[in-house]
Amino acid sequence: MKRKFTAIFEKVEDWYIGYVEEIPGVNTQGKTLEEVHENLCEALKLILQSNKELTQKELGDRKFIREEIKIAI
């Protein structure tokens, strides 16, 4: 499944910084725009996977309903 997020890139002196607008905490830096883009994609994947694992651990054996939700913005 593919999801879309908004990446913000800024040049600060000799570095680029990047972050994902929709998810606080997903940010990185790099010497080139290409490097920061790759780092940001990896950071986003790691955060999403980590959040999913934490949720599964917290839910344990409890019964729950998981479903996709769609919103228009």
C-alpha atoms as one frame of an Amber mdcrd trajectory, in Angstrom:
protein
   0.000   0.000   0.000   1.306   3.442  -0.882   0.568   6.505   1.184   1.272
  10.132   0.401   2.895  12.556   2.806   4.209  16.084   2.423   7.969  16.555
   2.710   9.399  19.968   3.528  13.047  20.682   2.639  15.071  23.695   3.709
  18.666  24.684   3.043  20.412  25.823   6.211  23.963  26.967   5.549  25.765
  23.933   4.035  23.065  21.394   5.004  19.566  20.478   3.973  16.985  19.603
   6.562  13.773  17.758   5.825  10.668  16.825   7.725   7.249  15.332   7.121
   4.536  17.923   7.584   1.847  15.489   8.766   3.850  13.475  11.316   5.770
  15.240  14.091   9.160  13.725  14.802   9.936  12.555  11.268  12.897  14.725
  10.350  16.463  14.400   9.128  19.360  16.221   7.528  21.869  15.693   4.756
  24.584  17.378   2.746  22.612  17.089  -0.506  18.930  17.268  -1.333  19.105
  13.688  -2.611  20.668  12.487   0.654  18.104  14.222   2.846  15.274  12.865
   0.658  16.554   9.283   1.060  17.100   9.790   4.806  13.596  11.200   5.211
  11.974   8.267   3.420  13.863   5.846   5.670  12.970   7.819   8.820   9.293
   7.834   7.847   9.280   4.069   7.251  10.959   3.449  10.610   8.547   5.692
  12.535   5.461   4.147  10.921   6.711   0.605  11.575   7.704   1.447  15.150
   4.310   3.038  15.869   2.533  -0.022  14.482   4.634  -2.391  16.614   4.041
  -0.299  19.753   0.286  -0.312  19.144   0.239  -4.081  18.612   2.210  -4.594
  21.813  -0.125  -2.332  23.805  -3.225  -4.082  22.446  -1.878  -7.503  23.374
  -4.613 -10.136  23.374  -7.500  -7.668  23.620 -10.223  -7.837  21.020 -10.284
  -4.865  18.693 -11.433  -3.715  15.284  -8.892  -2.474  12.750 -10.135  -0.697
   9.653  -8.884   1.857   7.172 -10.343   5.315   7.296 -10.288   7.813   4.476
 -10.598  11.544   4.811 -10.663  14.377   2.312  -8.544  17.372   3.112
